[in-house]
Amino acid sequence: MNLRVGELARRSGLTVRTLHHYDSIGLLRPSARSEAGYRLYGRADIARLHQIQALRGLGVSLADIGAILDRPDLSLPHLVEQQIRLLDRQIAQQRLLRERLAQLHGQFRDGEEPALADWLTTLEMMTMYDRYFSPEELAALPFYQDGATKREEWTALAREAEALMRQSASPRSEAAQALARRWMCALERDTAANPAWLMKLNDMHAHEDSLQAQLGITSAIGAFIMTAFAESRLALYERYLSADEMTFMRGHYAQRMQAWPALLADLRQALDDGMAADSPQARQLAGRWLELLRGYAGDDPETHRKIRLAHEREPSLNEGTWTTPALLAYLGQAVATLQADAGR
């Protein structure tokens, strides 16, 4: 079925003038003309119009759209997928904004005058995440979704940590270790177990004072949690290591933990990219992992064997660590390849 220009304009929501302009610049030429000379647009023309409007919605200029449409690898399903991701991001942003506005409306309804800080927070939060995450990432980042609920949960966790610190609780205490495990598991969940997103979220928290203020998570609280989490893991390793091995671990483990997210992010990217475990890049990542292992456990292969045994027998060692069975299997293959090469 062919559509005349007026009907296509009406059904597509565009103006006749716009369609005429697309024709004049060679962007969308009708595939046929009636005997009276009227422009007629067929199915292929409508598909091309969808591509044009999709690219326009993604911010591409008309001058660039023509060149893009001429590419043989252009895929309409891919463009639709990009539109869906963009809409998902917009929906997530609008939902979060609605929550903030609903809070302000509740204050108005109750006869309260919202504090200036509330207004500024609403405005700031609308743009803060955009400085650290891409639209696609925000559409899938659990920490960004259901903003009010997440903030309440993290504020409550921060209050628990602050209370333990006021009581001068040791990071080695059972209460501190239990809180740290809950904290790290929640953080793993709210970053979708993606170590790259963990690094971005940590960067945002470090540089955005307003986020720290909203959640109540100070640098002191963060340090307390990380120390307690390290202690919770050391308590499990202690079941398998000698006193001398544990002394070395206690002196190095917490510090070395800070380097894990970057390595895990690179491993995750290599795995997602389909990089072979025996590739030079994967072997380089395996080398970084072995260097970290030696940094907190020493050079003795027997100590390394005990640590592997601990991970086999203590599944909780992998909780809150952004590791998955697939990632660990990939790392194991890369390490085996590297060690085999070293033994030749």
C-alpha positions, 0 to 999 in steps of 0.5 A: 500500500502506498501513501500520499505525502499528506497521509504519511504526514498525518499518520507519522506525526510529521508535517508535509513541509518536513517530508518535502524537505527530506525529499529536497535534500535527498534524505527520503525520496518517495519510491513512486509517483501517481499519474497526477504526479503526487508523491507515493511512499511505500513500505521501504520508504516508511522503514527509512523514515523510521530510521531517520526519526530514530537517528534524529531522536538519538541526536544525529544531525540531518547532515550525518543521517544520510551518510549513516543510512547509506552504510550497508551494515545499518540495521533497523532492529539495532536502531529500534534497540537503541531507541528502547535503551534511550526510552528505558533511561528516560523512564528511569530518570522520570520515575526517580524525578517523580519520587523526589517531586512526590516528596516535595508535594507531600511537604506542601500538602502537610503545610510544610515549607520545603527547605532550600536544600531539598529543592537543590537536591532535586535539581542536582540529582537530576544531573549527577548520575549523568556525569558518571554513567552512560544512558544504557548503564543508568537504564540497568543500574539498580542503585539508580532505580527506585531512588527513594527506597535505595537511599533509605536502605543505604542510610539505614546501613550507614546509621548501623555502622555509625552506631558501632563506631560510636560504641568503639566496636572493633572491625573484628567484632562479630557485629561489624563483620556481619554488617560488612557482609550485608553491606557488600552483598547489597552493594554487589546487588545494587551494581548488578554485580558489575565491577566497572559500575562499582568503580564508577559508583565509588568515584561518584561517592568520592567526588559528590559531597551531596551524595555522601550527605544524603546517604550519610556514608562518610569516608570513616564509615567506608573505611570501617566497613572495608576493614570489617569485611576484610576481617570477615574473610580473614576469619575464614582463611584462618581455618586453613592457614598457619599462624605465620601465614595469617600474620603475613595476610593480616599485614597486607590483605586489606590494602591489596583488596583495593586493587581488586575492582579494577582487575575484576572490571578488566576481566569482566570486559575481556569475558564479555568481549569473547577474548580467549582465555589463552590470548595474550591479553587474558594472560596479562590479566592472569599475571596481574591476578597472580601478582595481587595474590603474592602481594597479600599471601606471599610466594609460597605455592603451598599457601596458594593451595590452601587459599584455593582450598578455602574458596572451594570449601567456603562459598561465602568467600565469594559473596560480595566480591563481584565474582561469578562462576563464569568469571572465576572459570575464565580466570582459572583458564587464563592462569593455567595457560600462563603457568603452563607457558612459564613451565616450558 
